[in-house]
Amino acid sequence: MVDFEIKEEYTLADLVKLGRVLRDPEEGCPWDKVQTHESIRKNFIEETYEAVDAIDKKDKHLLKEELGDVLLQVLLHSEMERELGVFDIDAIANDECKKLVLRHPHIFGTVKADDSDTVLSNWEDIKREEKSQKSGTEAITDVPRALPALMRSQKVQKRAGYVGFDYDTTDEAVSELESELNELKDAIKNGTNYEEELGDLLFSAVNVARFLKIDSEEVLEKACNKFINRFTIVESLASERNINMREVGMTKLNELWQEAKEVIKQETANIMEDKK
């Protein structure tokens, strides 16, 4: 019999112990006990995205469940290292507490920080000092490669900006975006290096988002959702009118697209009216 008490209510300590039970070499789960950091790396990413999806859905019950799944991933990874005698979950908590205390000198020290921008600036300065980053190159190469490309781009640009490698105004960033668009057009026309130029265009678009204090990842997600909503209406309208979308051509589809925009506009207006 495994050493784990079945009961009505559990605590975090119970979850930590359960992780050890599942990975026990002798009596543990055949699947859990053979996993490695690498084998469940994808699971960690998926569970995190599912938690984010619960946030977006504003579903608190689902969020509680998904946060539990994320927590399990943390515990499994920490248990793997405990088994090797490297660190455990308490060491993780210890290091995180120390880091948070150090990076909040306006709470635990004498530093003044009256607004969020100052707090974030201090955070980055302390972080660079912690990591002994003496150059902009060290700071930008420290941005994880595993991040989604838009998120990574924005972080790289932000850190380059800390050492002065940045435009002064949004207009300058927009001008660079326009320049990159022209270079892409030329590349397509000439049939050369258009992949590289498209990447430069996207990178410049992210830079404009940064100047506007907009998260490029969130903006593109909203645009994607907007497209899905409009496409759904277009497909519905086409079905109602017996229109074959594969055969009708883009001129007609664009007409339906404009109609879909008006449908959404009216729906939004109705919602706003109901809230009055």
Secondary structure, DSSP 8 states (H G I E B T S, - for coil): --S----S---HHHHHHHHHHHT-TTTS-TTGGG--TTTTHHHHHHHHHHHHHHHHTT-HHHHHHHHHHHHHHHHHHHHHHHHTTS--HHHHHHHHHHHHHHT-HHHHSS----SHHHHHHHHHHHHHHHTT--SHHHHHHTS-TTS-HHHHHHHHHHHHHHTT-S-SSHHHHHHHHHHHHHHHHHHHHHTSSHHHHHHHHHHHHHHHHHHTT--HHHHHHHHHHHHHHHHHHHHHHHHHTT--TTTS-HHHHHHHHHHHHHHHHHHHHHHHHHH-
